[in-house]
Amino acid sequence: MKKVKITLLKKTLQEDLAKEYGVEGLGVCPLMEDGAVFYADYGKPDGFCDEAWKAIYQYVFALAHGAEKGLFYYDDWIKTPGVAIVSCNDGLRPVIFKLETSDEEAELPNDLYVE
């Protein structure tokens, strides 16, 4: 199993939807910064948004377990094997991430070892 590099590409604001449905003064997500990099293996990286993790973890696990050998979704989405472009599930201010398989092997956390 490989670690997956998660890079925050872009924080966005759907201005028309935010104006209609959001609270006054709503802006882009304040939780993480553009360009932030995280590495994931068996769980959510420290400092990573819980809600964003819920939205992207299935892609992280697919890449960590070998999906880098082919293209996602019938070759009609991302042109580069081992890469996925995904976003969190905030419809007013989605955050867009690049996921890519790294060469680094994942390590099973000590508390998951069974004797």
Secondary structure, 3 states (H helix, E strand, C coil): CEEEEEEEEEECCCHHHHHHHCCCCCCCCCCCCCCCEEEECCCCCCCCCHHHHHHHHHHHHHHHCCHHHCCCHHHCCCCCCCEEEEECCCCCCCEEEEEEEEEEECCCCHHHCCC
